[in-house]
Amino acid sequence: MLQIDLEKLEFWQGDACNLKPHFKNYDLIIAINLLDRLYDAELFLRDMAKRLNKDGKKIYSQETINKILNDEFELVETPFEVEFVIQEHIRKYQHTFSQFSVWKKL
């Protein structure tokens, strides 16, 4: 399982398909519950290669990823299920499971 140094953890909000150039040199990128909501998921996936350090890893939900990532990344962990809850508003929560995979930049 991945070890994450919480002191290096940052949260940013923005357009995932139009990230600014200063978002780079990451050891890990996590895109949870994101790909199916993007207007161009393939653009986002291809853009991540230039934002990761060598040997950097990214975590994505599994849909259509293999054909997009195989040229620049290697699958390093068998896909696994992650359970999470999204608070939609004060009295409504969404409980769901997503399948994830971990990829290493070549």
C-alpha positions as CSV (number, residue, x, y, z in Angstrom):
1,M,0.0,0.0,0.0
2,L,1.2,3.5,-0.7
3,Q,2.8,5.6,2.1
4,I,1.8,9.3,2.0
5,D,3.8,12.0,3.8
6,L,0.9,14.2,5.1
7,E,3.2,17.2,5.6
8,K,3.7,17.3,1.8
9,L,-0.1,16.9,1.1
10,E,-1.8,19.8,-0.6
11,F,-5.4,20.4,-1.8
12,W,-6.2,22.7,-4.8
13,Q,-9.4,23.4,-6.6
14,G,-9.6,24.2,-10.3
15,D,-10.3,23.0,-13.8
16,A,-8.6,19.5,-14.0
17,C,-8.5,19.7,-17.8
18,N,-6.8,23.1,-17.8
19,L,-4.3,23.1,-15.0
20,K,-1.7,25.9,-14.7
21,P,2.0,25.1,-15.5
22,H,3.1,25.5,-11.8
23,F,1.2,22.3,-10.9
24,K,4.1,19.9,-11.5
25,N,6.8,17.8,-9.8
26,Y,4.4,15.6,-7.8
27,D,5.2,12.2,-6.4
28,L,1.5,11.2,-6.3
29,I,-1.7,12.4,-8.0
30,I,-5.1,11.2,-6.8
31,A,-8.2,11.7,-8.9
32,I,-11.0,10.2,-7.0
33,N,-14.5,10.2,-8.4
34,L,-13.4,12.6,-11.1
35,L,-12.9,11.0,-14.6
36,D,-16.6,10.4,-15.3
37,R,-17.3,14.1,-14.5
38,L,-14.7,15.7,-16.8
39,Y,-15.5,17.2,-20.2
40,D,-12.3,15.6,-21.6
41,A,-11.0,12.8,-19.4
42,E,-8.4,11.7,-22.0
43,L,-6.8,15.2,-22.0
44,F,-6.6,15.1,-18.2
45,L,-5.0,11.6,-18.2
46,R,-2.4,12.5,-20.9
47,D,-1.6,15.7,-19.1
48,M,-0.6,14.0,-15.9
49,A,2.6,12.5,-17.3
50,K,4.3,15.9,-17.4
51,R,3.2,16.8,-13.9
52,L,4.7,13.7,-12.1
53,N,8.2,13.2,-11.0
54,K,10.1,10.3,-12.4
55,D,8.7,7.1,-10.8
56,G,5.7,9.2,-9.6
57,K,2.4,7.4,-9.2
58,K,-1.2,8.3,-9.9
59,I,-4.4,6.8,-8.6
60,Y,-7.5,6.8,-10.9
61,S,-10.8,5.1,-11.2
62,Q,-10.6,2.3,-13.7
63,E,-12.8,3.3,-16.7
64,T,-11.0,3.3,-20.1
65,I,-7.7,4.0,-18.5
66,N,-5.6,1.1,-19.7
67,K,-5.6,2.2,-23.4
68,I,-4.8,5.8,-22.5
69,L,-2.0,5.2,-20.0
70,N,-0.2,2.1,-21.4
71,D,2.3,4.2,-23.5
72,E,3.6,6.3,-20.6
73,F,2.8,4.3,-17.5
74,E,3.0,0.8,-16.0
75,L,0.2,-0.7,-13.9
76,V,1.9,-1.4,-10.5
77,E,-1.0,-2.6,-8.3
78,T,-4.0,-4.7,-9.1
79,P,-7.2,-2.6,-9.2
80,F,-8.9,-2.4,-5.8
81,E,-12.1,-1.1,-4.4
82,V,-12.3,2.1,-2.2
83,E,-15.4,3.0,-0.2
84,F,-16.3,6.6,0.3
85,V,-19.1,9.0,1.3
86,I,-19.8,12.4,-0.4
87,Q,-21.9,14.9,1.5
88,E,-24.2,16.4,-1.1
89,H,-25.9,18.8,1.3
90,I,-26.7,19.1,5.0
91,R,-29.0,16.1,5.1
92,K,-28.0,14.0,2.1
93,Y,-25.0,11.8,1.7
94,Q,-23.9,9.6,-1.2
95,H,-22.3,6.3,-0.2
96,T,-20.4,4.6,-3.0
97,F,-17.5,2.3,-4.1
98,S,-15.0,3.1,-6.8
99,Q,-12.4,0.8,-8.4
100,F,-8.9,2.3,-8.5
101,S,-5.6,1.4,-10.0
102,V,-2.0,2.7,-9.3
103,W,0.2,3.5,-12.3
104,K,4.0,4.3,-12.4
105,K,5.4,6.8,-14.9
106,L,7.9,5.0,-17.2
